[in-house]
């Protein structure tokens, strides 16, 4: 029988070579795992970014559809501008001057009576914002639900008679010469039947320094108040 050959002991050089080979194998495995983990993280990050963009896109489209749905197509751009201006009204974002107060208040009339609204569910929002500009006395005399009914009736009546508000001109403010807390703003309104209406708005500065509408009156072309018996 042949005797098995004796395995010769490895030299120090051979052992080092073997260790280097093993070390390289480990490095390759580590690099592969590292690249794999990096790829997974990159994919997850891309998915996250796409998801965020998708959410914002859906929200923006939804908001656009909602806004577009409120208004008549031909009036959409103008109506959206007016609506955004009106809904920005708050105690923190309040108009500075009497003229500004009346301008934004009558912007509400442009929307309500200018045949710009398709979905009347937006009406209460407009009225709620307009009421911020009114004095407590006016608010107490005109409860929100009663005002809302009257406005719906006016919209229906104008539509039935094919009348719509076409233009509103707000004149420069006039301050009371005897009382610095009182101001007057004249307004001219026109409709599609070429009729012109004149009003004068009275405003009073409240304790918080804000100008509130305390009343408005029909006038003649020279802005003299028309009394009931004169009508």
PASEBA-1860 file (N, C-alpha, C; in nm, 3 decimals):
! residues 231
1> XXXXXXXX> 0.083/-0.121/0.000/0.000/0.000/0.000/0.085/0.124/0.000 ~ 0.032/0.222/-0.068/0.103/0.351/-0.068/0.068/0.428/0.056 ~ 0.162/0.477/0.119/0.141/0.559/0.238/0.106/0.701/0.197 ~ 0.002/0.761/0.267/-0.035/0.900/0.234/0.080/0.994/0.258 ~ 0.082/1.090/0.165/0.190/1.187/0.177/0.164/1.277/0.295 ~ 0.267/1.306/0.362/0.258/1.398/0.475/0.244/1.541/0.423 ~ 0.144/1.615/0.483/0.123/1.755/0.445/0.232/1.840/0.507 ~ 0.300/1.906/0.419/0.411/1.988/0.467/0.357/2.113/0.535
9> XXXXXXXX> 0.415/2.152/0.640/0.369/2.273/0.711/0.385/2.397/0.622 ~ 0.279/2.490/0.631/0.284/2.610/0.548/0.389/2.706/0.602 ~ 0.452/2.768/0.508/0.552/2.867/0.546/0.482/2.995/0.586 ~ 0.551/3.086/0.647/0.497/3.214/0.689/0.447/3.294/0.569 ~ 0.515/3.288/0.457/0.475/3.360/0.336/0.343/3.307/0.284 ~ 0.328/3.173/0.283/0.204/3.113/0.236/0.085/3.155/0.323 ~ 0.110/3.157/0.454/0.002/3.196/0.545/-0.042/3.341/0.518 ~ 0.053/3.428/0.493/0.019/3.568/0.464/-0.059/3.581/0.335
17> XXXXXXXX> -0.017/3.504/0.233/-0.089/3.506/0.106/-0.234/3.458/0.124 ~ -0.246/3.354/0.204/-0.380/3.300/0.230/-0.466/3.402/0.305 ~ -0.407/3.471/0.397/-0.481/3.573/0.473/-0.523/3.688/0.382 ~ -0.437/3.726/0.291/-0.472/3.835/0.197/-0.589/3.795/0.108 ~ -0.585/3.667/0.060/-0.695/3.619/-0.024/-0.827/3.622/0.053 ~ -0.822/3.575/0.176/-0.943/3.576/0.259/-0.993/3.717/0.286 ~ -0.897/3.809/0.308/-0.932/3.948/0.333/-0.999/4.011/0.212 ~ -0.947/3.981/0.092/-1.006/4.033/-0.032/-1.148/3.981/-0.051
25> XXXXXXXX> -1.167/3.850/-0.019/-1.302/3.793/-0.031/-1.400/3.867/0.060 ~ -1.355/3.897/0.182/-1.441/3.969/0.278/-1.472/4.111/0.230 ~ -1.367/4.176/0.172/-1.386/4.311/0.119/-1.489/4.312/0.007 ~ -1.480/4.209/-0.081/-1.575/4.200/-0.193/-1.716/4.181/-0.140 ~ -1.730/4.090/-0.040/-1.863/4.068/0.019/-1.916/4.196/0.082 ~ -1.829/4.268/0.156/-1.870/4.392/0.223/-1.912/4.498/0.122 ~ -1.834/4.511/0.012/-1.866/4.609/-0.091/-1.999/4.577/-0.158 ~ -2.023/4.447/-0.183/-2.148/4.405/-0.244/-2.265/4.439/-0.155
33> XXXXXXXX> -2.251/4.409/-0.024/-2.358/4.438/0.071/-2.382/4.588/0.083 ~ -2.270/4.665/0.082/-2.281/4.810/0.093/-2.352/4.869/-0.028 ~ -2.314/4.819/-0.148/-2.379/4.867/-0.270/-2.526/4.831/-0.272 ~ -2.557/4.709/-0.223/-2.695/4.665/-0.218/-2.778/4.753/-0.126 ~ -2.722/4.783/-0.007/-2.792/4.869/0.089/-2.811/5.011/0.034 ~ -2.707/5.062/-0.035/-2.716/5.195/-0.094/-2.824/5.201/-0.200 ~ -2.833/5.093/-0.280/-2.935/5.088/-0.385/-3.075/5.088/-0.324 ~ -3.092/5.011/-0.215/-3.223/5.004/-0.149/-3.262/5.140/-0.093
41> XXXXXXXX> -3.164/5.208/-0.028/-3.191/5.341/0.028/-3.227/5.440/-0.082 ~ -3.153/5.433/-0.195/-3.181/5.524/-0.308/-3.321/5.502/-0.363 ~ -3.358/5.376/-0.377/-3.492/5.343/-0.430/-3.601/5.393/-0.336 ~ -3.581/5.372/-0.205/-3.679/5.418/-0.106/-3.692/5.570/-0.107 ~ -3.576/5.638/-0.123/-3.577/5.784/-0.127/-3.653/5.834/-0.249 ~ -3.629/5.771/-0.365/-3.698/5.810/-0.488/-3.849/5.789/-0.473 ~ -3.887/5.675/-0.414/-4.030/5.647/-0.393/-4.093/5.751/-0.302 ~ -4.019/5.792/-0.197/-4.069/5.894/-0.104/-4.091/6.027/-0.174
49> XXXXXXXX> -3.991/6.068/-0.255/-4.001/6.195/-0.328/-4.119/6.193/-0.424 ~ -4.134/6.082/-0.499/-4.245/6.069/-0.594/-4.379/6.076/-0.521 ~ -4.386/6.012/-0.403/-4.511/6.012/-0.325/-4.547/6.152/-0.280 ~ -4.446/6.228/-0.231/-4.471/6.365/-0.186/-4.519/6.452/-0.301 ~ -4.451/6.441/-0.417/-4.491/6.519/-0.534/-4.633/6.482/-0.576 ~ -4.663/6.352/-0.570/-4.797/6.306/-0.607/-4.905/6.363/-0.518 ~ -4.877/6.366/-0.387/-4.975/6.419/-0.291/-5.001/6.567/-0.319 ~ -4.894/6.646/-0.338/-4.910/6.788/-0.366/-4.984/6.811/-0.497
57> XXXXXXXX> -4.956/6.726/-0.595/-5.023/6.738/-0.725/-5.172/6.713/-0.712 ~ -5.207/6.606/-0.639/-5.349/6.573/-0.619/-5.421/6.684/-0.545 ~ -5.355/6.738/-0.440/-5.416/6.847/-0.362/-5.438/6.970/-0.448 ~ -5.335/7.006/-0.526/-5.346/7.126/-0.609/-5.454/7.110/-0.715 ~ -5.463/6.991/-0.774/-5.567/6.966/-0.874/-5.705/6.973/-0.809 ~ -5.714/6.915/-0.689/-5.841/6.917/-0.617/-5.885/7.057/-0.586 ~ -5.793/7.140/-0.537/-5.826/7.279/-0.506/-5.867/7.356/-0.630 ~ -5.795/7.330/-0.740/-5.826/7.399/-0.866/-5.967/7.364/-0.913
65> XXXXXXXX> -6.001/7.235/-0.905/-6.133/7.193/-0.947/-6.240/7.256/-0.860 ~ -6.214/7.261/-0.728/-6.311/7.320/-0.637/-6.335/7.466/-0.671 ~ -6.226/7.541/-0.691/-6.238/7.684/-0.722/-6.307/7.704/-0.856 ~ -6.267/7.627/-0.957/-6.328/7.640/-1.088/-6.477/7.608/-1.082 ~ -6.515/7.516/-0.999/-6.654/7.474/-0.989/-6.746/7.580/-0.933 ~ -6.691/7.677/-0.863/-6.773/7.783/-0.803/-6.824/7.883/-0.907 ~ -6.745/7.905/-1.012/-6.769/8.021/-1.097/-6.803/7.985/-1.241 ~ -6.873/8.078/-1.305/-6.904/8.065/-1.447/-6.773/8.065/-1.525
73> XXXXXXXX> -6.763/7.980/-1.625/-6.638/7.960/-1.698/-6.582/8.091/-1.753 ~ -6.669/8.172/-1.814/-6.623/8.297/-1.878/-6.573/8.399/-1.776 ~ -6.617/8.385/-1.650/-6.581/8.482/-1.546/-6.479/8.426/-1.446 ~ -6.428/8.309/-1.476/-6.347/8.235/-1.378/-6.227/8.314/-1.326 ~ -6.148/8.371/-1.416/-6.026/8.439/-1.374/-6.055/8.560/-1.285 ~ -6.147/8.644/-1.330/-6.183/8.763/-1.254/-6.248/8.725/-1.122 ~ -6.338/8.627/-1.127/-6.409/8.584/-1.006/-6.313/8.523/-0.904 ~ -6.219/8.444/-0.950/-6.122/8.381/-0.859/-6.037/8.487/-0.790
81> XXXXXXXX> -5.996/8.589/-0.865/-5.918/8.698/-0.807/-5.997/8.770/-0.698 ~ -6.123/8.802/-0.727/-6.208/8.869/-0.631/-6.230/8.782/-0.507 ~ -6.257/8.655/-0.531/-6.284/8.563/-0.419/-6.163/8.549/-0.327 ~ -6.045/8.534/-0.386/-5.924/8.520/-0.304/-5.898/8.646/-0.222 ~ -5.931/8.761/-0.279/-5.916/8.888/-0.206/-6.013/8.894/-0.089 ~ -6.136/8.850/-0.112/-6.239/8.856/-0.008/-6.209/8.759/0.105 ~ -6.171/8.637/0.073/-6.149/8.538/0.179/-6.022/8.567/0.259 ~ -5.941/8.660/0.212/-5.821/8.697/0.287/-5.854/8.790/0.404
89> XXXXXXXX> -5.978/8.841/0.408/-6.017/8.934/0.515/-6.017/8.862/0.649 ~ -5.956/8.923/0.748/-5.959/8.873/0.885/-5.927/8.990/0.977 ~ -5.942/8.968/1.105/-5.907/9.074/1.201/-5.757/9.103/1.195 ~ -5.679/9.001/1.162/-5.533/9.019/1.152/-5.494/9.080/1.019 ~ -5.571/9.051/0.915/-5.543/9.105/0.781/-5.658/9.197/0.741 ~ -5.669/9.308/0.812/-5.783/9.397/0.795/-5.744/9.516/0.706 ~ -5.836/9.563/0.619/-5.806/9.679/0.533/-5.767/9.802/0.616 ~ -5.675/9.879/0.565/-5.617/9.990/0.642/-5.703/10.116/0.643
97> XXXXXXXX> -5.760/10.151/0.529/-5.830/10.280/0.518/-5.979/10.258/0.493 ~ -6.062/10.362/0.516/-6.205/10.352/0.484/-6.230/10.314/0.338 ~ -6.151/10.373/0.248/-6.164/10.342/0.106/-6.136/10.195/0.078 ~ -6.032/10.141/0.144/-5.999/9.999/0.127/-6.112/9.910/0.177 ~ -6.171/9.948/0.290/-6.281/9.869/0.348/-6.398/9.861/0.251 ~ -6.439/9.976/0.197/-6.554/9.980/0.106/-6.521/9.908/-0.026 ~ -6.398/9.923/-0.072/-6.357/9.857/-0.198/-6.371/9.705/-0.187 ~ -6.318/9.648/-0.081/-6.324/9.502/-0.067/-6.466/9.455/-0.034
105> XXXXXXXX> -6.542/9.541/0.036/-6.681/9.507/0.065/-6.762/9.500/-0.065 ~ -6.745/9.598/-0.153/-6.818/9.599/-0.280/-6.764/9.497/-0.380 ~ -6.642/9.449/-0.358/-6.592/9.336/-0.438/-6.683/9.215/-0.417 ~ -6.734/9.204/-0.295/-6.830/9.096/-0.267/-6.956/9.111/-0.350 ~ -7.002/9.235/-0.370/-7.119/9.261/-0.454/-7.092/9.221/-0.599 ~ -6.970/9.248/-0.644/-6.934/9.210/-0.782/-6.951/9.060/-0.803 ~ -6.913/8.983/-0.701/-6.927/8.838/-0.711/-7.073/8.796/-0.699 ~ -7.141/8.849/-0.598/-7.277/8.806/-0.568/-7.376/8.845/-0.678
113> XXXXXXXX> -7.363/8.966/-0.732/-7.464/9.020/-0.823/-7.413/9.041/-0.966 ~ -7.295/8.987/-0.995/-7.238/9.005/-1.129/-7.248/8.882/-1.217 ~ -7.333/8.787/-1.179/-7.350/8.662/-1.254/-7.216/8.591/-1.277 ~ -7.136/8.587/-1.173/-7.007/8.518/-1.181/-7.010/8.383/-1.110 ~ -7.108/8.364/-1.022/-7.113/8.244/-0.938/-7.201/8.137/-1.001 ~ -7.148/8.016/-1.011/-7.224/7.902/-1.061/-7.275/7.815/-0.946 ~ -7.192/7.800/-0.844/-7.228/7.719/-0.727/-7.258/7.813/-0.610 ~ -7.386/7.828/-0.576/-7.427/7.923/-0.473/-7.388/7.881/-0.331
121> XXXXXXXX> -7.331/7.764/-0.316/-7.287/7.721/-0.182/-7.171/7.808/-0.132 ~ -7.114/7.887/-0.222/-7.003/7.975/-0.184/-7.053/8.106/-0.122 ~ -7.182/8.135/-0.139/-7.239/8.262/-0.091/-7.217/8.285/0.059 ~ -7.247/8.187/0.147/-7.226/8.211/0.291/-7.083/8.248/0.327 ~ -6.986/8.193/0.254/-6.846/8.228/0.280/-6.819/8.374/0.250 ~ -6.872/8.422/0.138/-6.855/8.563/0.100/-6.921/8.654/0.204 ~ -7.043/8.620/0.245/-7.115/8.703/0.342/-7.045/8.705/0.477 ~ -6.992/8.590/0.516/-6.921/8.582/0.644/-6.801/8.677/0.646
129> XXXXXXXX> -6.730/8.683/0.534/-6.614/8.772/0.526/-6.657/8.919/0.520 ~ -6.764/8.947/0.448/-6.815/9.084/0.442/-6.854/9.134/0.581 ~ -6.912/9.047/0.661/-6.962/9.087/0.793/-6.850/9.131/0.887 ~ -6.728/9.087/0.860/-6.614/9.130/0.941/-6.595/9.281/0.931 ~ -6.638/9.338/0.816/-6.617/9.481/0.789/-6.728/9.569/0.847 ~ -6.832/9.509/0.905/-6.947/9.584/0.953/-6.937/9.613/1.103 ~ -7.002/9.722/1.142/-7.004/9.758/1.285/-7.094/9.662/1.361 ~ -7.076/9.659/1.493/-7.159/9.572/1.577/-7.307/9.608/1.564
137> XXXXXXXX> -7.335/9.736/1.551/-7.475/9.781/1.540/-7.541/9.724/1.414 ~ -7.469/9.728/1.304/-7.521/9.673/1.179/-7.539/9.522/1.191 ~ -7.443/9.455/1.251/-7.451/9.309/1.267/-7.570/9.269/1.352 ~ -7.595/9.344/1.459/-7.706/9.312/1.548/-7.842/9.331/1.478 ~ -7.848/9.429/1.388/-7.973/9.455/1.317/-7.994/9.359/1.200 ~ -7.887/9.292/1.156/-7.894/9.203/1.040/-7.832/9.067/1.073 ~ -7.908/8.978/1.137/-7.857/8.844/1.169/-7.810/8.773/1.043 ~ -7.708/8.690/1.056/-7.645/8.625/0.941/-7.744/8.542/0.859
145> XXXXXXXX> -7.830/8.465/0.926/-7.923/8.379/0.852/-8.026/8.460/0.773 ~ -8.071/8.571/0.832/-8.166/8.659/0.763/-8.100/8.727/0.644 ~ -7.975/8.772/0.662/-7.902/8.835/0.553/-7.883/8.737/0.438 ~ -7.851/8.614/0.474/-7.828/8.512/0.372/-7.954/8.487/0.287 ~ -8.069/8.480/0.352/-8.195/8.461/0.280/-8.221/8.578/0.185 ~ -8.197/8.699/0.234/-8.220/8.818/0.152/-8.128/8.822/0.029 ~ -8.003/8.781/0.050/-7.907/8.781/-0.062/-7.945/8.677/-0.166 ~ -7.983/8.558/-0.122/-8.029/8.454/-0.216/-8.149/8.504/-0.296
153> XXXXXXXX> -8.241/8.571/-0.229/-8.360/8.625/-0.296/-8.321/8.731/-0.399 ~ -8.225/8.817/-0.364/-8.179/8.922/-0.456/-8.112/8.862/-0.578 ~ -8.030/8.759/-0.556/-7.962/8.693/-0.668/-8.065/8.632/-0.763 ~ -8.164/8.566/-0.706/-8.267/8.502/-0.788/-8.349/8.606/-0.864 ~ -8.380/8.717/-0.799/-8.459/8.823/-0.862/-8.384/8.888/-0.978 ~ -8.255/8.915/-0.957/-8.173/8.974/-1.064/-8.160/8.878/-1.182 ~ -8.142/8.751/-1.151/-8.130/8.651/-1.257/-8.260/8.641/-1.337 ~ -8.371/8.644/-1.266/-8.503/8.635/-1.331/-8.525/8.752/-1.425
161> XXXXXXXX> -8.480/8.870/-1.385/-8.498/8.991/-1.465/-8.381/9.019/-1.558 ~ -8.284/8.927/-1.562/-8.168/8.937/-1.649/-8.089/9.066/-1.626 ~ -8.071/9.095/-1.498/-7.994/9.214/-1.459/-7.869/9.168/-1.383 ~ -7.757/9.230/-1.414/-7.634/9.197/-1.340/-7.550/9.322/-1.321 ~ -7.477/9.321/-1.212/-7.385/9.431/-1.182/-7.264/9.421/-1.274 ~ -7.232/9.531/-1.340/-7.121/9.529/-1.437/-7.000/9.610/-1.392 ~ -7.023/9.711/-1.306/-6.908/9.794/-1.266/-6.937/9.862/-1.133 ~ -6.831/9.877/-1.053/-6.839/9.949/-0.926/-6.721/10.045/-0.919
169> XXXXXXXX> -6.751/10.171/-0.893/-6.645/10.272/-0.879/-6.649/10.325/-0.736 ~ -6.538/10.312/-0.665/-6.527/10.362/-0.528/-6.450/10.494/-0.531 ~ -6.514/10.600/-0.485/-6.453/10.734/-0.488/-6.358/10.751/-0.367 ~ -6.270/10.851/-0.373/-6.179/10.878/-0.260/-6.255/10.908/-0.131 ~ -6.197/10.868/-0.021/-6.259/10.887/0.110/-6.269/11.034/0.147 ~ -6.375/11.069/0.219/-6.391/11.203/0.276/-6.403/11.187/0.428 ~ -6.315/11.256/0.501/-6.319/11.247/0.648/-6.406/11.359/0.704 ~ -6.476/11.327/0.810/-6.561/11.426/0.876/-6.474/11.538/0.933
177> XXXXXXXX> -6.513/11.661/0.908/-6.432/11.774/0.954/-6.443/11.799/1.104 ~ -6.548/11.745/1.165/-6.570/11.767/1.307/-6.533/11.646/1.393 ~ -6.530/11.528/1.331/-6.502/11.407/1.406/-6.405/11.320/1.325 ~ -6.283/11.308/1.373/-6.179/11.233/1.300/-6.207/11.083/1.296 ~ -6.303/11.036/1.375/-6.337/10.894/1.377/-6.451/10.858/1.282 ~ -6.494/10.956/1.202/-6.599/10.932/1.103/-6.545/10.957/0.962 ~ -6.591/10.876/0.868/-6.548/10.893/0.729/-6.662/10.853/0.637 ~ -6.653/10.903/0.513/-6.758/10.877/0.414/-6.693/10.836/0.282
185> XXXXXXXX> -6.751/10.736/0.219/-6.700/10.689/0.090/-6.817/10.679/-0.008 ~ -6.803/10.746/-0.122/-6.907/10.747/-0.224/-6.882/10.632/-0.323 ~ -6.991/10.571/-0.367/-6.980/10.455/-0.456/-7.080/10.469/-0.571 ~ -7.034/10.435/-0.691/-7.118/10.436/-0.810/-7.125/10.293/-0.866 ~ -7.246/10.244/-0.887/-7.266/10.109/-0.940/-7.344/10.114/-1.070 ~ -7.303/10.032/-1.167/-7.373/10.025/-1.295/-7.411/9.881/-1.326 ~ -7.523/9.865/-1.400/-7.564/9.731/-1.440/-7.566/9.719/-1.592 ~ -7.601/9.600/-1.640/-7.600/9.574/-1.784/-7.714/9.643/-1.859
193> XXXXXXXX> -7.808/9.704/-1.786/-7.917/9.780/-1.849/-7.884/9.929/-1.855 ~ -7.756/9.960/-1.828/-7.705/10.097/-1.833/-7.769/10.188/-1.728 ~ -7.810/10.128/-1.619/-7.861/10.206/-1.506/-7.747/10.232/-1.407 ~ -7.746/10.350/-1.350/-7.642/10.386/-1.254/-7.705/10.415/-1.118 ~ -7.643/10.361/-1.014/-7.693/10.380/-0.877/-7.580/10.443/-0.793 ~ -7.621/10.533/-0.704/-7.523/10.604/-0.623/-7.548/10.576/-0.474 ~ -7.439/10.556/-0.401/-7.448/10.528/-0.258/-7.340/10.606/-0.184 ~ -7.367/10.630/-0.056/-7.262/10.684/0.030/-7.253/10.594/0.153
201> XXXXXXXX> -7.132/10.551/0.181/-7.106/10.462/0.295/-7.052/10.544/0.412 ~ -7.107/10.520/0.530/-7.058/10.584/0.651/-6.971/10.482/0.727 ~ -6.855/10.527/0.770/-6.765/10.440/0.845/-6.723/10.507/0.974 ~ -6.704/10.424/1.074/-6.663/10.474/1.205/-6.542/10.394/1.253 ~ -6.445/10.466/1.310/-6.326/10.398/1.362/-6.358/10.338/1.499 ~ -6.339/10.208/1.512/-6.369/10.139/1.637/-6.253/10.156/1.736 ~ -6.271/10.105/1.856/-6.170/10.121/1.960/-6.038/10.052/1.924 ~ -6.046/9.950/1.841/-5.923/9.879/1.802/-5.854/9.946/1.682
209> XXXXXXXX> -5.907/10.064/1.640/-5.843/10.139/1.532/-5.884/10.099/1.392 ~ -5.980/10.006/1.381/-6.024/9.959/1.249/-6.149/10.035/1.205 ~ -6.153/10.065/1.076/-6.269/10.134/1.019/-6.378/10.032/0.986 ~ -6.498/10.051/1.047/-6.609/9.960/1.023/-6.723/10.036/0.954 ~ -6.791/9.966/0.864/-6.906/10.026/0.795/-7.022/10.033/0.894 ~ -7.073/10.154/0.915/-7.183/10.173/1.010/-7.317/10.198/0.940 ~ -7.313/10.210/0.807/-7.436/10.228/0.731/-7.408/10.272/0.589 ~ -7.506/10.260/0.500/-7.493/10.312/0.363/-7.631/10.353/0.314
217> XXXXXXXX> -7.633/10.453/0.224/-7.758/10.515/0.185/-7.761/10.539/0.035 ~ -7.881/10.528/-0.022/-7.901/10.565/-0.162/-7.891/10.716/-0.175 ~ -7.829/10.762/-0.282/-7.815/10.906/-0.305/-7.848/10.940/-0.450 ~ -7.854/11.070/-0.478/-7.864/11.111/-0.617/-7.724/11.121/-0.676 ~ -7.712/11.170/-0.797/-7.582/11.176/-0.865/-7.482/11.268/-0.797 ~ -7.536/11.360/-0.713/-7.448/11.451/-0.638/-7.421/11.399/-0.496 ~ -7.464/11.279/-0.472/-7.444/11.211/-0.342/-7.516/11.277/-0.226 ~ -7.632/11.332/-0.258/-7.723/11.377/-0.154/-7.814/11.259/-0.118
225> XXXXXXX> -7.823/11.231/0.009/-7.901/11.116/0.054/-8.047/11.133/0.015 ~ -8.103/11.027/-0.047/-8.244/11.028/-0.086/-8.326/10.975/0.032 ~ -8.411/11.058/0.084/-8.497/11.015/0.194/-8.612/10.930/0.140 ~ -8.668/10.849/0.228/-8.773/10.755/0.185/-8.888/10.829/0.119 ~ -8.927/10.944/0.173/-9.040/11.017/0.117/-9.006/11.079/-0.018 ~ -8.872/11.088/-0.050/-8.831/11.142/-0.180/-8.833/11.039/-0.291 ~ -8.841/10.911/-0.250/-8.833/10.805/-0.351/-8.964/10.791/-0.428
END
